[in-house]
Amino acid sequence: MINILRRVKFARTITLFYSINLSLLSAPLASSFVLPSQRYQHTLITMSSTTNNEMIVEEGEPNSSPSFNNFSSSNNIATFDGDEKAKATDFANYFCAYAQLYHQKQMLTDHNRMAAYHAAIVGNSDIFKDKVVMDVGTGSGILAVWAAQAGAKRVYAIEYTDMAKHAQRVVDANGVGHIVTVIQGAVEEVVLPQEDWDVGILALGEGQTETNEDGTKKQQVVDIILSEWMGYFLLRESMLDSLVRARDIFLKPTTGLMMPSHATMLLAPISDEEERKVQSSEYANAMEDWKEFAETTQTMYGVDMSILEKNFDREQKEYYVLSSRWAELGTGCLLAEAVVVKEYDMHVCTVEDARGVGLAIGQDEGQGVPFDFDIVGRSLDNGSSPARAGAAGPISGFAGWFTVDFKSRTDEVGRGVAPEVPNPAYLSTGPEMGYTHWGQQVFHIPSPLPLLADQTTRINGTLEMMRTKESARLYNVRIRYETARRKTGSDREGEVLMKGKSEEFVYQMP
């Protein structure tokens, strides 16, 4: 049971810093905070699959059963054009967690996240005044409340899960129920209320046709779309797909604003040996345990299980060695300046952009996005004592994170036409920010690469990020690289002291 004083402190902090009353959710929060065994029981109720699949869903790992995947027949996320079974699987695998207040609280207590959105909305009240706003994936409803407090004339808070019921209570408790309309459903299927058209709150812009090509009523009447859609390493969870479709359906094409407006994915080499060694040790222990198990089974029960050792080894290696890890790294772990992996302009990016990084159009693989780092080893002072210049290393792997901006439009259609954002805001999930609930995704390499004194190690290669074949919400990351060492200060295309072989690893992002 959550400590009551901690619940009160959380609610008071939100009220003090962000002027939102969440105290009415204290009791539901306690009832939603259940033990892991109870969560498994909850999954058993909501899923009609095998026990193995249910456990995989609960732990957030890819669902390996082709009969229960969350892709639509057109290879999109289920909420777009999936059948009922795909939607049910998608809900159980993904959305159901967001119906729990303990999950919402984790995001609400991420103050880097909260401060950035608060600054973007309340700090730019001039562009919200008398505007129509849509909050995609409203969760607790806090962004919608801020939009109303900033002066919006109507806010549509869209939430797929039963968290919509809590959002309605938060909206009412904060006195903005006459402005905020909470709509429970997938944003791809939402139809804006007819009564708002009838009273003139909603109106198409001058020159816009009233119907789409398919005969449906055009709904491009929203001035600002808010959303906290980002997942680990930006894309995990595939909510960007829904946001792009919401933009295309509801946002005014030339004058509408997306918040956040831009997103950037970054990658850097890191030294993180303590955690890398823990993973390697756990993998080695798992394999040693298997050998003891196989010997015991042979001795006591006369059954040879060694035939399965390679399969068990593959499973354990994928879990312990070739799975990314959430981390809260310090800046001291970074061995080189981060490079941009991909940039998104939220006003013009496409569903194809959301499918991954470094892929050929319509394909699950491609040439990848290149990266190239020079990592300078420690220099020696007079050949004897180490100086502080350079890094001690070793190279343990790579870390990926993202940033988002809340700023004016930069695309050709909206630049100079849409309202300017007078007070841009910024959110980073990088090591320099300290804690965010996104953290960084760390991709450890199986063996470390040492850094030698007075030598520079060049590590260059490519990164691909693609959806798994089992889940439209999860991604794999393929990293290819090679290394070379040269004397520090020499030309990088000059004499090479050592050149390593090409390596390739595919990581799961659980």
Steps between C-alpha positions, in 0.01 A plus 500: 500500500634845414591707801224758550744779583679444169167523314418828672848638432471413129161672470620809689810527279289495183268764646786722617706489183238462228169621651322168440288331767559122493406422859174336392701219337669396825262213576488362142881513493521276805258247355689492170837427661512121507767240552662336195311177567173693500589663169553158347155401623356814342663405169349154522157658515552732204681260265378175349841371402748248634663548837832563325355780290336661801826509693680647200240772467526588869878528490490705182690252284408423137206269454632204305163355398399597143135441595507787746683795348398862495563579134213576266475316169663800331796480743390806698436537872167343594322824593527620142334220303536182704228242561353445846748227592797719407353789699440279803856372485633854462300611802628212714860540384519878515207719598389324818807619694397860439167436670683462831562804719837371621620525138360852462661603828841390370465748214347776714796488740750537216558870556720554197206377292244699695697826500558487124131450417390755759738759352386419147129540581461747785807693388340557160147590605471757219493229234252288701251779565163428332645204309376144444746250648525121484698295753577159347544236772394731781557247780426679828386807304765735634607643162137563410446686828806716434374579150166612645678707765708659221181630338385239247131523414464124450732211580437143382676255732525168316572186704462139384499336844278530806744762627255728316267467798771625735587779255138616509515519878824700488352736243188558713698537823711773343204701378550464124225249422323764289808525275645148492309219331640157587446245221577134563612318188779460246586833343482338156128439559402824677230724358479849648168580674228630268379747762832685479446543128145614560596777745793621291789382717619293205518638147703421192735765372414720207537315171496152655265244349256343744561137409796274439549302181329198660190708582565527874472835674825694513616571856814712455389753762754453781750781562742314727566130554667410829637156571753328719549216252871423535624154604842362585753621241209706366322242281428205730122455547423633147270775621648726232279322247186611682631853536571531128149383416348736757695785341384411150136467608458789747776764478456814293750440217673839479439666837483203738774427754637171630636487856765375514590629154831322438677188629860382472655157566862489621768235545834500684766246600521439875709343772269303729707203606338428834159440346642324193689258725185434704316399183787280384522337842126432512518342155794280607318400820188409304702269273680341795165441666374333181793258496433402861131456417579278200739285700253464787216408264721239331620353831170494688245445226694347213404768247761681290409870467829611345335511158329824613814676622552704182141623510529593866829676428334707225215601731732604781737688270209693348374590846822579685742609227297607197218694664522872556486622858337804658766712665545831677852576386719782618678725253827339607392183320504673161815441295420735211248763403166350400403492132155549354343175385176646365302823516123532480295806412164412652314714247617301198634159615317193371386160621786356295742706710354338812576148381865531588839653431738433213255278311421483131149626423245227570770260622604364839869561433725741318845656489464649848589847626877559518690600814872575541671568834858584594576408862827635634679287757674650803823680422819436700679788666874460424433134435433416863197643679150505352360842413132580499472562125319221320286211623596198709236279340446230409223519242210299645243571229264775391222705654200645320261774612291784357414866530183687406439867426189711537559777248363672191437319175798461267333312213435674168121494538477639853812716538397865523130409481432314825523696827854545631576331833631791709659291776645176361543211742736203492519153653800269494517144630879496478748440783543874556140526627518255789190287552219469248270199487624436145864484607739380232499173311838329532628247247795320656746319275595147611870585551639842593736694273800635695627855452877530490706796615600750231282318248165590345245229435268558208172310511273542202204314362125512453182471706166361391182495705210287384176364641501143618305244304301415814388843618432830326587678825850355551823554309830328438821695450779377272843652556786432260844643572873466454789651693845633424776648718747770405743725680319793659552812294560317172269527200203267534549381142874450556698215655290249695658317792224240525180427312232281654263268320146605413242421768123478481251460786121509505347615830149459628342808660275335760 
